[in-house]
Amino acid sequence: SRHARIKGSGARHLVPRAHRISGNVPCTTMKAHQNVDLDLLFHKAKDRKFVDKETAEKDNMVVNCLRCIAMDCVQEANSGHPGTPMALAPVAYALWARILKYDPIDPQWMNRDRFVLSCGHASTLIYGLIHLAGVRNIMPEQMTSTDELSITLDDLKKFRQHESRCPGHPEYRWTAGVETTTGPLGQGVANSVGMAIASKWYAATYNKEGFEMFNYNVYVIASDGDLQEGVSHEAASLAGHLRLDNLVWIWDNNQITIEGNTAWAISEDVATRFIAYGWNVLRVGDANDVDALTRALEVFKREKQRPTLIVVDSHIAWGAPTKQDTFSAHGAPLGESEVSATKRIYGWPDEKFLVPETVLEHFRGQMAARGGKSREAWKELMEKYRAQYPKEAAQLDLIKAGKLPDDWAKHCKEFAADPKGMATRQSGSICLNYIAEGVPWMLGGSADLSTSCLTTLKFPGADDFMPPMTGWGNYSGRNFHFGIREHAMGSICNGMAVSGLRPFCSTFMVFSDYMKPPVRLSAIMEIPSIWVYTHDSIGVGEDGPTHQPIEHLAMLRSIPGLHTYRPCDANEVLEMYKHITTYKHEPAAVVLSRQPLVTLDRTKYGSAAGPL
Ligand SMILES: Cc1ncc(C[n+]2csc(CCOP(=O)(O)OP(=O)(O)O)c2C)c(N)n1
């Protein structure tokens, strides 16, 4: 079985079930286990927060409420994915109620922990969480929170309807509390690597002695599909390499996908694969064990130097009498009678969209209380920080507001007319450096082609982004080495963009194909990622047809919301970069040549800014 296979991997991080303490073990049971060190067990128990029966019942009520919301939403919409939210409700509850540092009153707080539901089809789970937590709506332009709820009970009833706050898959900039758009499997997990990078970058750049302004973690729920997608392999490999210990992926190991059992399509030992990536791997053998999940998440928080994968064994549509563990529970309503029967099994009244006051109190009493306290403390610290580090505090204000420094374009210089000219990748390099020097949070890199695409930032202080212990750079570096992982590079940049940074990344234009999903998503999410594609067109003749981007320009131009630029000379490159730097919600594709292009004499021709 899969269980035996993972245990048999020889991974020392995996704790077999029998060796774990679960629940409140009565003394008599402890004595029965003669092979257990009772003293050790006793001392461990000292640190445990024993949950009283009343609290356990309330925990269970919140979990069941989340499950019933999922069933009701899908039943009401007559479409959707009920099974996974039902199974993962306890996982989400453990995370949101007990661990996540998040104040629902201010979903824009810069040091909040990030939560990503990478399997976006399970969207009713995050909608239920946002509703129960009382996450406030935000004004998208002002980026300030309002008094109204992000998701009301009425919104839940309109799941999957046109203009609903609860669309089929969670959408960034549409529903407050959704940190990134998910649905195309693999994107959310890869975005989360960009978010974890951003957390490290903020900490390394802005934390000062006595001022730990940034230390947020990134929590992700990932499905089998997420971990099968190639982009997650690229992203996990890089996350391990970069030692992003602030990142945890919780893998819903339910062994079910759309066509049936995962055994039909995959047989590798996923846990061992992640150990090879340099991750710490933990296991929780029962998705309903809220205490074990909490402990695993606590272990993650103590981990230094490695990202964490928590393998959670779950049962899709848990509790549904005829649908549990079946792939039919993945993507179709359970049916009225199955929903009623499941509610009876949960001990829940057969009422639609029932959210008892106790559930709200119990959930908010934990998450909002903890998050509110953290945010208040952070606000106070920020005021002291502002007094001592006004320049840095002002930069953080700009980042939060999506604005630029007043003098961001001060390094820009026009190019003199030149009949010999230069390749636009060369002028692009100069202009990118002009701009990035003026915008300290503009950063990026290449999929191993920075020496050809010429996107390295060269001004003083623009170091390499590397774990400090390598001695090759640090986490405040602004040059990224994504390796030959174009797809993940794009998704990681999107994760950095939703974190307030201004990322760019580069490769040959012909390989823009490898990045289509994140480029498209940057347009859907309305985030200002910058995609630099050099070696445009048949100018790369000698490399042959594999390297000639022929249909690629049309592909880029066909993406709604993506602004594609193909400047004709150095001054158009400059004007283009100045223009796209002001974007707040538009991604841009920058198409540049390998071969020299004449720098036009602007006294004879129109202004380079003319077409903009
Ligand atoms: C890139 C991509 N390919 C295909 C799909 C269609 N799809 C949605 S869910 C799913 C697989 C479901 O299996 P799993 O990821 O294990 O989710 P679960 O059944 O546990 O909810 C697929 C193939 C998708 N959303 N994204």
The ligand as an SDF file (V2000), in Angstrom:
LIG
                    3D

 26 27  0  0  0  0  0  0  0  0999 V2000
   -3.4450   22.0960  -15.1280 C   0  0  0  0  0  0  0  0  0  0  0  0
   -4.7660   21.4290  -14.8750 C   0  0  0  0  0  0  0  0  0  0  0  0
   -5.0620   20.2950  -15.5260 N   0  0  0  0  0  0  0  0  0  0  0  0
   -6.2600   19.7000  -15.3540 C   0  0  0  0  0  0  0  0  0  0  0  0
   -7.1880   20.2400  -14.5120 C   0  0  0  0  0  0  0  0  0  0  0  0
   -8.5660   19.6020  -14.3740 C   0  0  0  0  0  0  0  0  0  0  0  0
   -8.6580   18.9720  -13.0440 N   0  0  0  0  0  0  0  0  0  0  0  0
   -9.2860   19.5660  -12.0400 C   0  0  0  0  0  0  0  0  0  0  0  0
   -9.1170   18.7210  -10.6050 S   0  0  0  0  0  0  0  0  0  0  0  0
   -8.2060   17.5140  -11.3560 C   0  0  0  0  0  0  0  0  0  0  0  0
   -7.5990   16.3650  -10.6050 C   0  0  0  0  0  0  0  0  0  0  0  0
   -8.2170   16.0840   -9.3400 C   0  0  0  0  0  0  0  0  0  0  0  0
   -7.4170   15.3020   -8.5350 O   0  0  0  0  0  0  0  0  0  0  0  0
   -6.7240   15.9050   -7.2690 P   0  0  0  0  0  0  0  0  0  0  0  0
   -5.7820   16.9460   -7.6820 O   0  0  0  0  0  0  0  0  0  0  0  0
   -6.1800   14.7910   -6.4820 O   0  0  0  0  0  0  0  0  0  0  0  0
   -7.9010   16.5960   -6.4960 O   0  0  0  0  0  0  0  0  0  0  0  0
   -9.0130   15.8760   -5.6090 P   0  0  0  0  0  0  0  0  0  0  0  0
   -9.6930   14.8580   -6.4540 O   0  0  0  0  0  0  0  0  0  0  0  0
   -8.3180   15.2700   -4.4600 O   0  0  0  0  0  0  0  0  0  0  0  0
   -9.9170   16.9970   -5.2300 O   0  0  0  0  0  0  0  0  0  0  0  0
   -8.0600   17.7830  -12.7070 C   0  0  0  0  0  0  0  0  0  0  0  0
   -7.3460   16.8900  -13.6360 C   0  0  0  0  0  0  0  0  0  0  0  0
   -6.8350   21.4320  -13.8480 C   0  0  0  0  0  0  0  0  0  0  0  0
   -7.6680   22.0500  -13.0210 N   0  0  0  0  0  0  0  0  0  0  0  0
   -5.6200   21.9840  -14.0210 N   0  0  0  0  0  0  0  0  0  0  0  0
  1  2  1  0
  2  3  1  0
  2 26  2  0
  3  4  2  0
  4  5  1  0
  5  6  1  0
  5 24  2  0
  6  7  1  0
  7  8  2  0
  7 22  1  0
  8  9  1  0
  9 10  1  0
 10 11  1  0
 10 22  2  0
 11 12  1  0
 12 13  1  0
 13 14  1  0
 14 15  2  0
 14 16  1  0
 14 17  1  0
 17 18  1  0
 18 19  2  0
 18 20  1  0
 18 21  1  0
 22 23  1  0
 24 25  1  0
 24 26  1  0
M  CHG  1   7   1
M  END
$$$$
